[in-house]
Amino acid sequence: MNLAATRADDIGTVEAGPVSAVLAALARDDPAGVVVALDGQLHHGRPGSPAALRQRVGERLAMALAEQSGRVMRWIDSLAASPSPTGRQVACLLLASHYPNDPAGVLRTAEVLAEDPHWEVREAAAGLLGSLLDRDFDRMYQRLEVLRNAKSENLRRAVVLAVKYAARRDRPERVPELLALLQPLLRDQQAYVRRNLGPYTIGDALLRVDPKETLRSLGEWSRDRDPMVRWNVAMAFSSAIGSFHWPAAKPILERLAKGPEPLVRSAVAKAMRRSRQRYTDEVEATRLRWLKDRDRAPTAELVGPLKRP
């Protein structure tokens, strides 16, 4: 196909601003021109582009390059190697559309980008892995089982986020397998991994999709001897969604409040404070009772008194 024949009109109406510049770069077969167009914007007063614009550009490029496998790989390779984080983020969007043509190649590049020094690129790569897990569940599940044992905390965290992004309310039957995929990572001591696990992927996503199954697992995990596991359990109830589940959380937090690890006590205290915003009287009554319990009093003190208006 003649590259010059790919015109802006092939993928929609020419638009003003950065999208117009992106379409012109596409017509020139110029990946670097896309990056220049996006990085020439201002976002929050700094050079760069908003995520919504990058998403829009990625979708346009994927549509235009869909029938040109060789060309799309050249664009992906160029953007993935771009010195600009913007280019590497757009590469993640193109990789998603190219996955059916080259699953192994897409995964290799995605894993490289999940290790990127720029945090927004790592987020985009995790989002890519989550999208692929949603679309090709069995194959991606097997690959993520390997990545969860990676030496790199970035790759292990990417597994955690991929589960979060793949958790869908219309697919609750997946939750038991997703919980099983995460279970070994509950012991991960790296803060970069666990900050995204208990309070975010479990508390904010899996509890939303299938609360019954997730609460059952949290109850089981709360008896684990490993303080990292128990920290993740408590932090699941510190999320906005987790705080709705005080009736189920109460016996779990009662158990965890005895500590003795400061890390676990702090997590329980945070969950109590968040739950108290919704179940004010019930949670405060529990805190006052804990103050009279030698084992739980240190945790109750961390919760702090209720400040009524």
Salt bridges, closest charged atoms under 4 A:
ASP10 OD1 - ARG7 NH2 3.99
GLU15 OE1 - ARG56 NH2 2.22
GLU15 OE2 - ARG60 NH2 2.32
ASP29 OD1 - ARG71 NE 2.82
ASP29 OD2 - ARG74 NH1 3.34
ASP30 OD2 - ARG28 NH2 3.02
GLU111 OE2 - ARG143 NE 2.84
ASP116 OD2 - ARG88 NE 2.61
GLU120 OE2 - ARG54 NH2 3.66
GLU123 OE2 - ARG157 NH2 2.29
ASP134 OD1 - ARG168 NH1 2.83
ASP134 OD1 - ARG174 NH1 2.77
ASP136 OD2 - ARG139 NE 3.54
ASP170 OD2 - ARG168 NH2 2.52
GLU173 OE2 - ARG171 NE 2.44
ASP188 OD2 - ARG156 NE 2.41
ASP204 OD2 - LYS164 NZ 3.74
ASP204 OD1 - ARG208 NH2 3.27
GLU213 OE2 - ARG216 NH2 2.58
GLU220 OE2 - ARG216 NH1 2.55
ASP224 OD2 - ARG187 NH2 2.69
ASP226 OD2 - ARG187 NH1 3.56
GLU254 OE2 - ARG289 NH2 2.32
GLU254 OE1 - ARG296 NE 3.45
GLU261 OE2 - ARG230 NH2 2.84
ASP281 OD1 - ARG308 NH2 3.41
GLU284 OE1 - ARG276 NH1 2.87
GLU284 OE2 - ARG287 NH2 2.66
ASP293 OD2 - ARG296 NH1 2.51
